[in-house]
Amino acid sequence: MNIIILGAGRVGESVAESLVTERNDITVIDTNPDRLRALQERLDLRGVTGNGIQPSVLEQAGAPDADMLIACCPMDETNLVACKVAHDVFNIQTTIARVRSPEFPEESALMSRAGFAVDAVIAPEVSLTNYIRKLIDYPEALQVLEFSQGLVSLIAVRAISGGPMVRHVISELPQLVPDIAMRFVAIYRTDERGQDHQIICDGTTRIEPGDEVFVLAATRDIRRVLDTLRRRDQPVKRVLIAGGGRVGLRLARDIAGHCRVKVIETDAKRCEYLTTQLPADTLVLQGDSTDEELLEDEGVRDCDLFLALTSDDEDNIMGCLLAKRLGAKRVLALINRRAYADLVQGTQIDIALSPAQTVIGELLAHVRRGDVEAVYSLRRGAAEALQTVARGDRKSSKVVRRRIDEIPLPSGAQIGAIVRGEGEDAQVIIAHHDTVIEPDDHVIVFVPHKRMVREVEKLFQVSALFF
């Protein structure tokens, strides 16, 4: 696929990095030649220097032959205008815009072909807020991702001693927790050198303390699934947020009615603004989140969750490490640099969250071949979970009317759940080896390596020539 990415900032860079690995032809437009040069030296893509809303620049970037434009510049106006020019002048089939303002929702008439011609809107701040809110609702989890209008969830959790399934093999699940349907789709274990490795996940696999376990289950059963792998944590009631930017403000506003919230912000003017936007019982403090005395005075030892959400990776890491040392029960750091996120994940920092990775899945759903409805990027981009629709019949499809153990999935990939039917009649089926896939089933697949995605997509593509 020929894809033009407008903007080589943090989001644009992460999008380019993800799409280049899938053998797409990528061209990045940016006004900063130094940033483009650095990107070209690291990735197999082409850079064009210029203003992406100008037709001449888009033409130089190959717009007449492009399949998709992803506009992720810092300014909403630039992204919206670029999509309009791309569609009206070059007839680019799919346009995606990063839009921060809530005034331009995706369903608005302004986004239609007659308006700005935006096919999909990505809003990193909204995605981050939703992601973190799930972790507040389920503090035991490392990740909670929903599929099929929220009917099915994929849960990542760190197993610890005390859970009914820990130190037992997966085949014992029906006896240990007979009333919960779930499917273990992946287990990652840390070796003696501190390296994570995926281990074989079948009926003979024993779940050990410290394993990072991915489980698919009906959303209504999330709480009970978590209870099988670790002791239940106390509900999150006290939250300390370091950073009152867009994400910090949005999250504080969202959880204010459910938790006691304190926000630490360094900028005095921003603090004044925050006080006008947040409820009166939300305490806004001017200060440095890496100030040990400040954290002690504000009772960080008593907080259930410390969230470092500033724009500075180093401050977020140091703030979390300090909060953890001072007694915070759980800490989350927002980290833009992927190398930093890989370095600190699983250490004293409970969760290292990359903002760009939370929106990559929304983009990938438009890039994927076949009838892919949802994509989530997992383990900092190394793995994926996708929801695709099985189309055709036994003659035209490699999956329809076949048992799961008859489907030639790549090694390590697993079909975890199926949603059959629509609306109130939808039925969640946790997959087993003898489950048969029917036409129009929504199938949720865990893929441990991105290089396997294309093979999985081909399995679900309908072919008139396949017999």
C-alpha positions in Angstrom: 0.0 0.0 0.0 1.3 3.5 -0.8 0.8 5.7 2.2 1.7 9.4 2.8 2.2 10.5 6.4 2.0 14.2 7.1 4.1 15.1 10.1 7.3 13.5 11.4 6.6 14.3 15.1 6.2 11.6 17.8 3.0 10.2 16.5 4.0 10.4 12.8 7.3 8.7 13.6 5.7 5.9 15.5 3.1 5.4 12.7 5.8 5.3 10.1 7.9 2.9 12.1 4.9 0.5 12.5 3.8 0.7 8.8 7.3 0.4 7.3 7.7 -3.0 9.0 4.7 -4.3 7.0 6.3 -3.6 3.6 4.2 -0.6 2.8 5.6 2.2 0.6 5.8 5.1 3.0 6.5 8.8 2.2 6.7 11.3 5.1 6.1 15.0 4.6 7.5 17.5 7.2 8.7 21.1 7.2 11.8 20.1 9.2 14.5 18.6 6.9 16.7 17.5 9.8 13.9 15.5 11.3 13.2 13.9 7.9 16.8 13.1 7.4 17.1 11.3 10.8 14.0 9.3 10.0 15.2 8.3 6.6 18.5 7.1 8.1 16.7 4.9 10.5 13.8 3.6 8.4 13.2 2.5 4.8 11.0 5.4 3.6 11.1 8.5 1.6 11.0 12.1 3.0 9.6 15.2 1.3 10.3 18.6 2.8 7.4 21.1 2.6 4.0 22.1 3.7 1.6 19.2 3.3 -1.5 21.3 2.6 0.1 22.5 -0.7 -0.9 20.4 -3.8 2.6 20.7 -5.3 4.1 19.1 -2.1 1.5 16.4 -2.1 2.2 15.7 -5.7 5.9 15.5 -5.1 5.2 13.0 -2.3 3.3 10.8 -4.8 -0.3 11.7 -4.0 -1.6 10.7 -7.5 -0.7 7.1 -6.7 -1.3 7.1 -3.0 -3.9 4.8 -1.3 -4.0 6.6 2.0 -3.1 9.9 3.7 -2.4 10.0 7.4 -2.3 13.6 8.6 -0.8 13.8 12.1 0.7 17.3 12.4 0.4 19.2 15.7 -2.2 21.6 14.3 -5.8 20.3 13.7 -6.3 22.9 10.9 -3.3 21.6 8.9 -4.5 18.0 9.2 -8.1 18.8 8.1 -7.1 20.9 5.2 -4.5 18.3 4.0 -7.3 15.6 4.0 -9.6 17.9 2.0 -6.8 18.7 -0.6 -5.8 15.0 -0.8 -9.4 13.9 -1.5 -10.5 16.7 -3.8 -7.3 17.2 -5.8 -5.8 13.7 -5.9 -8.8 11.5 -5.1 -6.9 9.6 -2.4 -9.1 6.8 -1.3 -8.6 6.9 2.5 -7.8 10.0 4.6 -7.1 9.9 8.3 -6.6 13.0 10.5 -5.3 13.5 14.0 -7.7 15.9 15.6 -7.4 17.2 19.2 -10.4 19.4 19.3 -13.7 17.8 20.5 -15.5 20.2 18.1 -14.8 17.8 15.1 -16.1 14.4 16.0 -15.8 11.7 13.4 -19.5 11.4 12.8 -19.9 15.2 12.2 -21.1 16.4 8.8 -18.0 18.5 8.7 -16.0 15.3 8.3 -18.0 14.0 5.3 -16.9 14.0 1.7 -18.6 17.4 1.3 -16.8 18.7 4.3 -13.2 18.0 5.2 -13.3 14.6 3.6 -11.9 12.8 6.7 -12.6 9.0 6.7 -11.3 8.5 10.3 -10.3 10.6 13.2 -7.5 9.7 15.6 -7.3 11.5 19.0 -4.3 10.3 21.0 -5.5 12.1 24.2 -8.9 10.4 24.1 -7.3 7.0 23.4 -4.9 7.5 26.3 -7.6 8.6 28.7 -9.8 5.5 27.9 -6.8 3.2 28.2 -5.8 4.6 31.6 -9.4 4.6 32.8 -9.6 0.8 32.2 -6.5 0.3 34.4 -8.2 2.3 37.1 -11.3 0.2 36.9 -9.2 -3.0 36.9 -6.1 -2.2 38.9 -4.8 -5.8 38.7 -4.5 -5.6 34.9 -1.6 -4.4 32.8 -3.9 -3.9 29.8 -7.7 -4.2 29.1 -8.8 -4.1 25.5 -12.3 -4.4 24.2 -13.6 -6.1 21.0 -17.0 -6.4 19.3 -18.8 -3.4 20.9 -17.4 -4.3 24.3 -18.7 -7.9 24.4 -15.2 -9.5 24.6 -12.0 -8.3 26.3 -8.4 -9.2 26.1 -6.7 -8.9 29.4 -3.0 -8.8 30.2 -2.1 -9.5 33.8 0.9 -10.4 35.8 0.3 -13.7 37.6 1.2 -13.8 41.3 1.0 -16.4 44.0 -2.5 -16.8 45.5 -4.5 -17.0 42.3 -6.3 -20.3 41.8 -4.6 -20.9 38.4 -1.1 -20.0 39.4 1.3 -23.0 39.6 -1.3 -25.1 37.8 -1.4 -26.3 34.1 -4.0 -24.8 31.8 -5.8 -28.1 31.3 -6.9 -28.0 35.0 -8.8 -24.8 34.3 -12.3 -26.5 34.0 -11.8 -28.1 37.4 -10.3 -25.1 39.2 -12.8 -22.4 37.9 -15.6 -24.4 36.3 -18.0 -21.5 35.8 -15.8 -19.1 33.8 -15.1 -19.4 30.1 -11.7 -18.0 29.1 -8.9 -18.7 26.7 -5.2 -18.2 27.4 -3.7 -17.0 24.2 -0.2 -16.1 25.2 2.2 -16.3 28.1 5.5 -14.4 28.4 8.1 -15.4 31.0 11.3 -13.6 32.1 14.4 -15.7 32.1 17.4 -15.5 34.5 19.0 -12.8 32.3 15.9 -10.6 32.6 14.7 -11.2 29.0 11.1 -11.8 28.1 10.2 -14.9 26.1 6.9 -16.3 24.8 6.4 -19.8 25.9 4.2 -22.5 24.4 0.6 -22.0 25.5 -1.4 -25.2 25.5 -3.0 -27.6 28.0 0.3 -28.7 29.5 1.6 -25.2 30.2 2.0 -24.4 33.8 1.4 -20.7 34.9 4.2 -19.5 37.2 4.3 -16.4 39.4 5.6 -13.4 37.4 4.3 -14.6 34.1 2.6 -12.0 31.8 -0.6 -13.7 30.8 -2.9 -12.7 28.0 -6.5 -14.0 28.4 -9.6 -13.6 26.3 -13.0 -13.7 27.9 -16.5 -12.2 27.8 -16.2 -8.7 29.2 -18.8 -9.5 31.9 -16.3 -12.0 33.3 -13.2 -9.7 33.5 -13.2 -9.4 37.3 -13.5 -13.1 37.9 -10.8 -13.9 35.3 -8.4 -11.5 37.1 -9.2 -13.2 40.4 -8.0 -16.6 39.0 -4.5 -15.2 38.4 -3.8 -12.9 41.4 -5.3 -11.6 44.6 -7.8 -8.8 44.1 -6.3 -5.3 44.7 -8.0 -2.6 46.6 -10.1 -0.3 44.4 -8.4 2.8 43.2 -9.7 5.7 45.3 -6.7 8.1 45.6 -4.9 9.2 42.4 -1.9 11.6 42.1 -1.4 12.9 38.6 1.9 14.5 37.6 1.3 16.7 34.6 -1.7 18.9 33.9 -1.4 18.8 30.1 -4.2 17.6 27.8 -4.0 14.0 29.0 -3.7 14.9 32.7 -6.6 17.4 32.5 -8.9 15.0 30.5 -8.2 12.1 32.9 -8.6 14.2 36.1 -11.9 15.5 34.8 -13.1 12.0 33.9 -12.3 10.3 37.2 -13.0 13.2 39.6 -16.4 11.8 40.6 -15.0 8.4 41.4 -11.6 9.1 43.0 -9.9 11.7 45.1 -7.5 13.4 42.7 -4.5 15.6 43.1 -2.7 17.2 40.1 0.9 18.4 40.2 1.8 20.9 37.5 5.0 23.0 37.1 3.6 26.0 35.2 1.7 28.6 37.3 -0.6 29.8 34.5 -1.5 26.2 33.6 -2.4 25.6 37.3 -4.7 28.6 37.2 -6.4 27.2 34.1 -6.7 23.7 35.6 -8.5 25.1 38.7 -11.2 26.6 36.4 -11.7 23.3 34.5 -11.7 20.8 37.4 -14.2 20.3 40.3 -13.6 22.2 43.5 -12.6 19.1 45.4 -9.7 18.4 43.0 -6.5 19.8 44.4 -4.1 21.4 41.9 -0.5 21.9 43.1 2.2 23.9 41.5 5.5 22.0 41.8 7.9 19.5 40.5 6.8 15.8 40.4 10.4 14.7 41.1 10.5 16.7 44.3 10.8 14.2 47.1 9.6 16.6 49.8 6.5 17.6 47.8 5.5 14.0 47.1 5.9 13.2 50.8 3.9 16.2 51.9 1.1 15.3 49.5 0.9 11.7 50.9 2.2 9.8 47.9 2.6 6.8 50.2 -1.2 6.6 50.6 -2.1 7.0 46.9 -3.4 3.9 45.1 -2.1 5.1 41.7 0.6 7.6 40.7 0.4 8.7 37.1 3.3 10.5 35.5 1.8 12.2 32.4 4.1 15.1 31.6 5.7 15.6 28.2 9.2 14.8 29.5 10.1 11.1 29.5 12.9 11.4 32.0 10.7 13.3 34.5 8.0 10.7 34.2 10.5 7.8 34.8 12.1 9.6 37.8 8.8 10.7 39.2 7.5 7.1 39.1 10.7 5.6 40.6 10.6 8.2 43.4 6.8 7.7 44.1 7.3 3.9 44.2 10.2 4.3 46.7 8.1 6.5 48.8 5.3 4.0 49.0 2.9 4.5 46.1 1.1 1.2 45.5 1.1 1.4 41.7 2.8 3.7 39.2 2.3 4.4 35.5 4.7 6.4 33.3 3.9 8.0 30.0 6.9 7.4 27.8 7.3 8.6 24.2 10.6 7.0 23.4 10.1 3.3 22.7 13.6 2.4 23.9 12.8 3.9 27.3 9.5 2.1 27.5 11.2 -1.2 26.7 13.9 -0.5 29.3 11.6 0.3 32.3 8.6 -2.0 31.6 8.3 -4.6 34.3 10.8 -3.0 36.7 9.8 -0.8 39.7 7.5 1.0 37.2 4.4 -1.1 36.9 3.3 0.2 33.5 5.2 2.1 30.9 2.7 3.5 28.4 3.6 4.8 24.9 1.1 7.3 23.7 1.7 6.5 20.0 1.1 2.8 20.6 -2.4 3.5 21.9 -3.5 4.9 18.5 -1.5 2.7 16.2 -4.2 0.0 16.3 -6.8 2.5 15.2 -4.7 3.2 12.1 -3.8 -0.4 11.4 -7.5 -1.3 11.1 -7.6 0.8 8.0 -4.4 -0.6 6.6 -5.2 -4.3 7.1 -6.4 -6.4 4.2 -9.6 -8.3 4.4 -12.5 -7.6 6.7 -10.5 -6.4 9.7 -12.7 -4.4 12.2 -10.3 -3.7 15.1 -6.6 -3.9 15.8 -4.6 -3.5 19.0 -0.9 -3.1 19.2 0.5 -5.2 22.1 3.8 -5.4 23.9 5.0 -2.1 22.6 4.3 -2.9 19.0 5.8 -6.4 18.9 2.5 -8.3 18.9 -1.1 -7.7 17.8 -4.7 -8.7 18.5 -7.1 -8.3 15.7 -10.8 -8.8 15.1 -11.8 -9.9 11.6 -15.0 -11.2 10.0 -15.1 -14.6 8.4 -16.7 -14.3 5.0 -17.6 -16.7 2.2 -18.2 -20.5 2.4 -16.1 -23.6 2.7 -15.1 -23.3 -1.0 -14.1 -19.6 -1.0 -12.6 -19.4 2.4 -9.8 -21.1 4.3 -11.6 -20.7 7.7 -15.4 -20.9 7.2 -17.0 -24.2 8.1 -13.7 -25.4 9.5 -12.7 -26.5 13.0 -10.0 -24.3 14.5 -7.5 -27.1 14.6 -7.9 -27.4 10.8 -6.9 -23.8 10.2 -3.2 -23.4 9.3 -2.4 -20.5 11.7 1.2 -19.5 12.0 3.1 -20.8 15.0 2.1 -19.1 18.2 -1.0 -17.4 16.7 -4.3 -18.3 18.4 -8.0 -17.8 17.8 -9.2 -16.9 21.2 -12.9 -16.0 20.9 -15.8 -15.7 18.4 -18.8 -13.4 18.5 -21.7 -14.8 16.6 -24.8 -12.8 15.7 -25.6 -9.1 16.1 -27.1 -6.8 18.7 -28.9 -8.4 21.6 -28.7 -11.8 20.0 -24.8 -11.8 19.8 -23.2 -14.8 21.4 -19.7 -14.9 22.8 -18.0 -18.2 22.1 -14.6 -18.9 23.8 -12.7 -20.9 21.2 -11.6 -24.5 21.5 -9.8 -26.8 19.1 -13.1 -28.3 17.9 -15.0 -24.9 17.5 -16.3 -24.5 14.0 -16.2 -21.0 12.4 -19.4 -20.0 10.7 -20.0 -17.3 8.0 -20.1 -13.8 9.4 -18.5 -14.8 12.7 -16.3 -12.0 14.3 -13.1 -13.8 15.1 -10.5 -12.5 17.6 -6.9 -13.6 16.9 -3.8 -13.1 18.9 -0.7 -12.7 16.7 2.7 -12.9 18.7 4.8 -11.3 15.9 3.9 -8.6 13.4 5.5 -10.5 10.6 2.7 -13.1 10.9 -0.1 -10.6 10.4 0.0 -10.9 6.6 -0.3 -14.7 6.8 -3.3 -14.4 9.1 -5.0 -11.8 6.9 -4.6 -14.1 3.9 -6.4 -16.9 5.7 -9.5 -14.7 6.2 -9.5 -13.3 2.7 -12.2 -14.7 0.4 -10.9 -16.1 -2.9 -13.1 -17.1 -5.8 -10.3 -19.4 -7.0 -9.8 -21.3 -3.7 -11.2 -24.9 -3.7 
